[in-house]
């Protein structure tokens, strides 16, 4: 400890030291970067006319196949934070294939914000014949985050951001399936869809031992800008908390909030058009909705012959999502794609979202390479141009813990020819199986019956209930006849015991034949 008496004639040096300390204290620390900084950028962007980013791909990367693009890999030793003994690591995607727009990526740390520069030497190019010297002016297409989710010995890829505003995540023992987007504009409208892009990201460096990581993103498109904060917590269910503030440059006909994109090729309710060794092929098998009134709705997915758009009008939804309820390997028999491990994604609003609709878009697909299913929330009253629109929601990427009602839920929907007078006729039969704790609590003496309704284009010929001894659940049988084959049929059904509903609502759309 210093004192003026002890230092004697050196006391001027003490004054000097004190002065230096005071001077250092007066230097402002690196300013913290947060959501408000991104929101300010989004607001400023919205005041200007949209400028589409220039494409900068050289000829060698313009026409890469999917396999050739996958052959370009970020070198493991270059992963961000690999040498910092942190639980999270970051790898980056190269431009090429469909990904022809560069995105700016930054790191946020205790010293401030620094841009992560693209360097072709950080990649290997496999069998691709490219000259790295010609790639120096490129940028990153996106990034992926790694974390030891399945074993402490290996950091698995747990989420990736790549292309437009697309991203997808994984929980424990899951394989990539459906994707999410930051925003959708005019999906399935004849005027054409507008695809916003995340044009800049900020990766917040986590502390040692951290169990979550924060990513900020700036969105831009012809009619919208936005700020996003993603708080990502990997685990058995990987949780992504999303906070967004949107600004519209001009009016939008259909603003899609929390959009999900999945694939349904064929399933138990719709066999394949050509013989296939697999019983089913899909990333998701249904849309689940928990309404603001407490009703649970399950709509099985279909692969229609024509574009099919349906919706559920409601206020302040408690949640919705595209789920993969069938988790049996025997339902898919695909050793390569492992559809039974694809995550369902549940959207859980924070706060009240007001009046709007959950919209389901189902697009024809000739194979399983196309994402043909979209689910999204569309507010009745979109924001006015230049005004901030704030929303928050939680996303749960799940396999074994997907949300469902407390009593009974749909486990499968099967469809086939109806029978009359001992032979198939022109009617159609739906067999809907339910499982749940309610069947055990009610016992065999319960008076369970199906309640089924349909719109004008259907005759409901017969309905009856069966106890399913194989599963311990119950089966709802519905025989119908379509009135006009060129029009869709919409059906609703649930189980009740006496006057009390004991199951979620099965809601089915039968496309025109």
CORSULBEL-V556454 format. One record per run of one state. SS is the DSSP state (h for helix, s for strand, l for the rest). FROM is the first residue (numbers start at 1). TO is the last residue. If there is no record, write none. Layout:
ss = [SS SS]
from = [FROM FROM]
to = [TO TO]
This chain:
ss = [l h l h l h l h l s l h l s l h l s l s l s l s l s l h s l h l s l s l s l s l s l s l s l s l s l s l s l s l s l s l s l s l s l s l s l h l h s l s l s l s l s l s l s l h l s l s l s l s l s l s l]
from = [1 4 27 35 47 59 63 66 71 73 75 76 79 80 81 82 85 89 95 96 97 99 100 103 110 112 116 120 123 125 132 136 140 152 154 163 166 170 175 176 179 182 183 186 194 195 197 205 213 221 224 234 238 249 255 263 264 268 270 271 281 283 286 291 296 301 308 316 319 324 329 332 339 342 343 344 351 355 363 373 380 389 399 409 421 423 436 438 443 448 455 458 469 473 483 489 498 500 502 505 511]
to = [3 26 34 46 58 62 65 70 72 74 75 78 79 80 81 84 88 94 95 96 98 99 102 109 111 115 119 122 124 131 135 139 151 153 162 165 169 174 175 178 181 182 185 193 194 196 204 212 220 223 233 237 248 254 262 263 267 269 270 280 282 285 290 295 300 307 315 318 323 328 331 338 341 342 343 350 354 362 372 379 388 398 408 420 422 435 437 442 447 454 457 468 472 482 488 497 499 501 504 510 513]
